[in-house]
Amino acid sequence: MDTKQLLAWAAQYHTPNYSRAPICLVRGDGVRVWDSDGKEYLDFGAGLAVASLGHCHPRVTG
């Protein structure tokens, strides 16, 4: 799905408890995340979902 399709799906099924940025994160590794368009970001929202372990930590996914 592209970003527009993912945002439409999220609007239909997700609870609107947080404001949403117009991006869809589809992959994470350590402190980096990527959106559905392939753009890379640093994840500064660690307390919201993945605590302080980062994404796909080998001791968790092992």
C-alpha positions in Angstrom: 0.0 0.0 0.0 1.2 3.5 -0.6 1.0 6.3 2.0 -2.4 7.6 0.9 -3.9 4.1 1.1 -2.3 3.4 4.5 -3.6 6.7 6.0 -7.1 5.9 4.7 -6.9 2.4 6.3 -5.7 3.8 9.6 -8.5 6.4 9.7 -11.0 3.7 9.3 -9.6 1.2 11.9 -7.4 3.0 14.4 -8.6 4.7 17.5 -7.8 8.5 17.2 -6.1 8.8 20.6 -3.0 10.6 19.2 -2.7 13.2 16.5 -1.3 11.7 13.4 1.5 12.9 11.1 0.8 12.4 7.4 3.3 9.6 7.2 3.1 5.8 7.7 6.1 4.1 9.4 6.5 0.6 7.9 9.9 -0.5 9.2 12.2 0.1 12.1 15.8 -0.9 13.1 17.4 0.4 16.2 16.7 4.2 16.5 15.8 4.5 12.8 12.4 4.1 11.2 11.3 4.3 7.5 8.0 5.4 6.0 6.1 3.9 3.2 7.9 6.2 0.7 11.3 5.0 1.9 12.3 8.1 3.8 14.4 7.5 6.9 13.8 9.2 10.3 15.2 9.0 13.8 12.7 7.7 16.3 12.3 10.2 19.1 9.0 8.7 20.3 10.5 5.7 22.1 8.2 5.9 25.1 5.1 5.6 23.0 5.5 2.0 21.7 8.8 0.3 21.8 10.1 1.6 25.2 13.8 2.3 25.2 14.9 -0.9 23.4 14.7 0.5 19.9 13.2 -1.4 17.0 14.0 -5.1 16.3 16.6 -5.4 19.1 18.3 -8.8 18.6 17.9 -9.8 22.2 14.1 -9.4 21.9 13.6 -10.8 18.4 16.4 -13.3 18.8 
